[in-house]
Amino acid sequence: MTGITNPTEEYFKDGLWGWDGTQWRKLGLALWYYEPYSEDLSGTATGSSYVARSTTVPTGFVYIVNAASVGNFTRAAEYAEIRLYTDTDAMIYLVQVISPALYQPAIFTGNLVLSPGWTIYLRVDGCAVDDTILAGVAGYKVKIT
């Protein structure tokens, strides 16, 4: 017998088919939660600017970023920003804060999907040597199977 009742048929292969209520259809790309993702990109300023860049998303993964922030916690800065860089180095501004007050970070929240080769860039201008910069990103990793 052919069809969904025959376990040798393609329908049963690796769970890649789903019932939509009317017929069996081949499912899309399987994505699975893998583990939490976070990077502490904090540090001490060595000059008038502090720049940090997240690690590059590796092949076989997609990172979902739910939050990113950067701020000078020693003095009021001149400028703070968070950018996204694609694998082709195309740049997208996510947040810009001009003249943030002391303890006021630039903050991104949402659901940002980072493909392989993409990174998050964080920057604060108007620093002095030894200023404390708090920066980081958080979300989760999805393994592409």
N, C-alpha and C positions, 0 to 999 in steps of 0.2 A: 504494500500500500504506500502511496506517495503522500506528501503533505506533512503537516505539523504533527501528525500522530506517529510518524516514522522517525525514531531517534537517529537514524543515519543521514537524514536530510540536513541541508545547510541551516535550516531554521534553528536547530539545536546547537550549532557550532559556537562555542565560547560565549553563549549568552548574548550574542550580538543582534538578536531580533527581538522586537517588542510588539505587543498587540495594541493597536490604536482604538479598539472598540469595534472596528469593522473588518480589519484584515491585519495579517502579520507584515511588519515592515522592518527593513534593516535599520538598526539604530545608528546614530552618528558616532563621532569620536568619543571613546570612553575616557572620562576624566575622573580622577579619584583624589580625595583629600589625602595628602601625604604626611605633612607635619606642620607645626607652627613655623612662621618665618618672622624673625626679628633681628635687627642689627643695631647695635649701639655705635653710633658714629660720632660720639662726643669726643672732645679733646681740648687742648689748650692752644690758643692763638699764638702764632709765631711772628705775626706781622699785622698789617692793617686789614687783612681779609682771612677768613677761615673757610676752607672748602673741603667737603667730604663727598665721596661717591660710594654708593652701595656696591656690593659685589654684583657681577654680571650674572643674569639668569642663565643657568646652564641648559644645554640641549636636553630635551626630554622632560622639561618642567615648564610650568607657567606659575608665576607668583601673583597672588592677589594681595595688593597692598591696601589696608584699611585705614592706616594713619601714618603720617610722617610729620616731623617737626624739627625746627632748628632755631636756636636763639642764643643770644649773648646774655649770660647770667652774672656778668661782672659790671657792665655799664650799658647804657642805652646805645644801641647800634644805629648806623645810618641806613642800613638796608638789610633785608633778609629775604631769601627766595628758596623755592623748591621747584626743581625742573625734572622732567622725564627725558631720557635719551633713548632713542630706538637703536636697533642693531645697525642701522645705516647712519647713525649719529644725527638723525633729525631731532631737533629740540622742541619740547613743548613746555611752556610755563604752566605750572600748577598753582603757585601762590607767590605773590610779591607783596612785601610789606615795607613801605617807605617810612623811615624814622620810627621804628618800633620803640616803645618805652622799655625801660629796664624790666626784665623778666617776661617780656611779651614775645613769645616765639611766633614764627611763621608756622601755621598748622594746615595740613591737608587731611581731610577725612572723606571717606567714600569707598568705592570699590574700583580700584585701578588694576587692570590686568596687564602684567608685564610678560611679554613673550621672550623666548630665548634671545640673549644678546642685549637685552634692555637693562638700564640702570636708573637709579634715582640720584639726583645731584642736589646737594644742600650747600648754601653759601650765606655767610654773614659778612658785611662790610662795615667799616668804622670800628674795628677792634684795636686793641693795644696788646703788646706782647704780654703773655701770661693770662689773658682773659679766659674765663671758663665758658666753653661753648657746649651746650647740651643739644644733641641731635640724634635722631634715630628713625627707623621705619619698622612697622609691624603689620603682620597679616598672616597668610598661610601659603603653603606650597601645594601645587597640584601636579601630580605625576601624570604624564601623558603616556597611555598604554597602547 
